[in-house]
């Protein structure tokens, strides 16, 4: 056994899946071209959704950045990559995803089938896109500020919420455009140096999406949730989930609740996870993990060439 294989056997591994915003043309293409199981995931998505998933992901187009297309495209890509990674002998002890990525984590954990994961996120994307008219909502990244200061500042401003606790020094806020702008000014008045408005199509993970979440809950109620073969860490709580009966409620609430990614990673570290594999386009989550714990081992798997790292 090589030292790499020995390390892989002994370490406790988590698979992480990025969220909306990480998408890019060409994602998953090397896996599609090299592996029949990966191709089958893209073909199944095309059949379920009635459009060509490989064209959406591999060819220049304007649809890839529209929420109702981004979400199934990202999940298709993540599941295709996961299938190839597991064929190469790497399996996770636990999993988590950032927002949308939680669906890929649930596939990795055995809770959702390929068909249901793609079908549900396609509907999730439609509901989120339609929830708030364009221009009404906004999101902003607050950099270099303590969570407690942001929470205290937002408590005085209606219709703005914390959307993401990403890592130390990076928190995202979301809500009505005027409320987000007011929060940005209030934070700057309290010494926060950088608040960046984000180019997004809606106020994700805010109370403005509660109705969308409740509608998604109806879709989930009719979706089979299988027993978990490994635990996953839920966005809504940041905690480990081992009971499949909790999945529907957590995914319903996730649409309009804070994504507690930093808390999830800290809880994974406390549970003995020492190696994190980010499966999908970009290295966003790898960066977050390193800011949470510089000692953690982080591996990004975006193309077939990256399989050499495992």
Secondary structure as UniProt FT lines:
FT   HELIX           3..10
FT   STRAND          13..17
FT   TURN            20..21
FT   TURN            25..28
FT   HELIX           29..34
FT   HELIX           36..49
FT   HELIX           53..58
FT   HELIX           63..65
FT   HELIX           67..87
FT   TURN            88..89
FT   STRAND          94..97
FT   HELIX           99..101
FT   HELIX           102..108
FT   TURN            109..110
FT   HELIX           114..131
FT   TURN            134..136
FT   STRAND          137..143
FT   HELIX           147..154
FT   TURN            155..156
FT   TURN            158..159
FT   STRAND          160..167
FT   TURN            168..169
FT   STRAND          170..176
FT   HELIX           177..189
FT   TURN            190..191
FT   STRAND          194..197
FT   TURN            204..205
FT   HELIX           207..209
FT   HELIX           210..221
FT   STRAND          231..233
FT   TURN            235..237
FT   STRAND          240..241
FT   HELIX           244..246
FT   HELIX           247..254
FT   TURN            255..256
FT   HELIX           261..270
FT   TURN            271..272
FT   STRAND          275..279
FT   HELIX           284..292
FT   TURN            294..295
FT   STRAND          297..301
FT   HELIX           304..309
//
